[in-house]
Amino acid sequence: MLGPVFYVYLVSAVIQAQQQTLTTRLATLNEQVLNHQQNRKQQNISMFDFTRLNQKYLQLCTFISEYSHHCKPLLSTTIPYLICVQCYMLYMVLFQAGSLSPTLTLLFLIVTLELELFLLVLVKQCARVSKLNSSFEQLNKRFYLMVICSGGENKSEKTAQEKKGLFLMKV
């Protein structure tokens, strides 16, 4: 019963670790572009790193897509099953408590809380993968805007402040 929940949790944790690594590397690259007046050679290296990071992230997105395709039926059956069991246990605690021993009532209550915990953790893990995808997308947009803004302009203090404000926007 809980095997699929642990499987989904572990795979999504691995995906999140990879996403976090790539997102941190892109944030570092953004900081380098923001903080340094780059000559043409350094800008080419930054673009190369940017392209390489996006290729790796695209591979990760392909893996996420395959994982999603594989886990969709698993989650579609596991989540309703856990909800049904949870509702039954809650029914036993609320409406049959008078006919059950206090020990059995406590057991049903603990099982209900445990199932609720598993559901919340499962949903949070899956939502975090999506949130990290959005975070990476925001960093990509910032990099693009920083490179485009610095492309043909002179490096005035105002432009540097605008770029810094753009970079410091909340993810």
C-alpha positions as CSV (number, residue, x, y, z in Angstrom):
1,M,0.0,0.0,0.0
2,L,2.7,2.5,0.9
3,G,5.3,1.2,-1.5
4,P,4.1,3.4,-4.4
5,V,4.1,6.4,-2.1
6,F,7.7,5.8,-1.1
7,Y,8.7,5.2,-4.7
8,V,7.1,8.5,-5.9
9,Y,8.7,10.3,-2.9
10,L,12.2,9.0,-3.6
11,V,12.1,9.6,-7.4
12,S,10.8,13.2,-6.9
13,A,13.5,13.8,-4.3
14,V,16.2,12.7,-6.8
15,I,14.6,15.0,-9.4
16,Q,14.6,17.9,-7.0
17,A,18.2,17.4,-6.1
18,Q,19.1,17.5,-9.8
19,Q,16.9,20.6,-10.3
20,Q,18.4,22.3,-7.3
21,T,21.9,21.7,-8.6
22,L,21.1,23.1,-12.0
23,T,19.2,26.1,-10.6
24,T,22.1,27.0,-8.3
25,R,24.5,26.8,-11.2
26,L,22.3,29.1,-13.3
27,A,21.9,31.5,-10.4
28,T,25.7,31.6,-10.0
29,L,26.0,32.3,-13.7
30,N,23.5,35.1,-13.4
31,E,25.5,36.7,-10.6
32,Q,28.7,36.5,-12.7
33,V,27.1,38.2,-15.6
34,L,25.5,40.8,-13.3
35,N,28.6,41.6,-11.3
36,H,31.3,41.6,-13.9
37,Q,31.8,43.9,-16.9
38,Q,32.4,41.2,-19.4
39,N,34.4,41.4,-22.5
40,R,33.3,39.6,-25.6
41,K,35.3,36.4,-24.8
42,Q,33.8,36.2,-21.3
43,Q,30.3,36.8,-22.7
44,N,30.8,33.9,-25.1
45,I,31.9,31.6,-22.3
46,S,28.8,32.7,-20.3
47,M,26.6,31.9,-23.3
48,F,28.3,28.5,-23.7
49,D,27.7,27.7,-20.0
50,F,24.1,29.0,-20.3
51,T,23.4,26.8,-23.3
52,R,25.0,23.7,-21.6
53,L,22.9,24.2,-18.4
54,N,19.8,24.4,-20.5
55,Q,20.7,21.3,-22.4
56,K,21.1,19.4,-19.1
57,Y,17.8,20.8,-17.9
58,L,16.1,19.8,-21.0
59,Q,17.4,16.2,-20.5
60,L,16.0,16.4,-16.9
61,C,12.7,17.6,-18.3
62,T,12.6,14.6,-20.6
63,F,13.2,12.4,-17.6
64,I,10.4,14.2,-15.6
65,S,8.1,13.7,-18.5
66,E,8.8,10.0,-18.7
67,Y,8.5,9.7,-14.9
68,S,5.2,11.6,-15.0
69,H,3.9,9.2,-17.7
70,H,4.9,6.2,-15.6
71,C,3.6,7.5,-12.3
72,K,0.3,8.9,-13.5
73,P,-1.6,5.6,-13.2
74,L,0.2,4.8,-10.0
75,L,-0.8,8.1,-8.4
76,S,-4.3,8.0,-9.9
77,T,-5.0,4.7,-8.0
78,T,-2.9,5.3,-4.8
79,I,-4.3,8.7,-3.9
80,P,-8.0,7.8,-4.0
81,Y,-7.2,4.5,-2.2
82,L,-5.5,6.4,0.6
83,I,-8.3,8.9,0.8
84,C,-10.9,6.1,1.0
85,V,-9.0,4.2,3.8
86,Q,-8.6,7.5,5.6
87,C,-12.3,8.3,5.4
88,Y,-13.1,4.8,6.7
89,M,-10.7,5.2,9.6
90,L,-12.1,8.6,10.4
91,Y,-15.7,7.2,10.3
92,M,-14.6,4.5,12.8
93,V,-13.1,7.1,15.1
94,L,-16.0,9.6,14.9
95,F,-19.1,7.5,14.7
96,Q,-18.2,4.1,16.1
97,A,-16.1,5.3,19.1
98,G,-18.7,4.2,21.6
99,S,-18.7,0.6,20.4
100,L,-14.9,0.4,20.2
101,S,-12.4,0.1,22.9
102,P,-10.3,3.3,23.6
103,T,-7.2,1.5,22.4
104,L,-8.8,0.6,19.0
105,T,-10.2,4.1,18.7
106,L,-6.7,5.5,19.3
107,L,-5.3,3.1,16.7
108,F,-7.8,4.2,14.1
109,L,-7.0,7.8,14.9
110,I,-3.2,7.2,14.5
111,V,-3.7,5.4,11.2
112,T,-5.9,8.3,9.9
113,L,-3.2,10.9,10.9
114,E,-0.5,8.7,9.3
115,L,-2.4,8.5,6.0
116,E,-3.0,12.2,6.1
117,L,0.7,12.8,6.6
118,F,1.6,10.5,3.6
119,L,-0.9,12.3,1.4
120,L,0.5,15.8,2.3
121,V,4.1,14.7,1.8
122,L,3.3,13.1,-1.5
123,V,1.5,16.2,-2.8
124,K,4.2,18.5,-1.5
125,Q,7.0,16.5,-3.2
126,C,5.2,16.6,-6.5
127,A,4.4,20.3,-6.3
128,R,8.1,21.1,-5.4
129,V,9.2,19.6,-8.7
130,S,6.9,22.0,-10.5
131,K,8.0,25.0,-8.3
132,L,11.7,24.3,-9.1
133,N,10.8,24.2,-12.8
134,S,9.3,27.6,-12.5
135,S,12.3,28.9,-10.6
136,F,14.6,27.7,-13.4
137,E,12.4,29.4,-16.0
138,Q,12.6,32.7,-14.1
139,L,16.4,32.5,-13.9
140,N,16.5,31.8,-17.6
141,K,14.4,34.9,-18.3
142,R,16.7,37.0,-16.1
143,F,19.8,35.8,-17.8
144,Y,18.3,36.5,-21.2
145,L,17.3,40.0,-20.2
146,M,20.7,40.8,-18.6
147,V,22.5,39.7,-21.8
148,I,20.1,41.5,-24.1
149,C,20.3,44.7,-21.9
150,S,24.0,44.7,-21.9
151,G,24.3,43.9,-25.6
152,G,24.3,47.3,-27.3
153,E,24.2,49.7,-24.4
154,N,27.0,51.6,-22.7
155,K,27.6,50.4,-19.1
156,S,26.1,53.2,-17.2
157,E,25.5,53.1,-13.4
158,K,21.7,53.3,-14.0
159,T,21.7,50.2,-16.3
160,A,23.7,48.3,-13.7
161,Q,21.2,49.2,-11.0
162,E,18.3,48.2,-13.3
163,K,20.0,44.8,-13.9
164,K,20.7,44.3,-10.2
165,G,17.0,45.1,-9.5
166,L,15.9,42.6,-12.1
167,F,18.2,40.0,-10.7
168,L,17.1,40.5,-7.1
169,M,13.4,40.1,-8.0
170,K,11.8,37.4,-5.9
171,V,11.9,33.9,-7.5
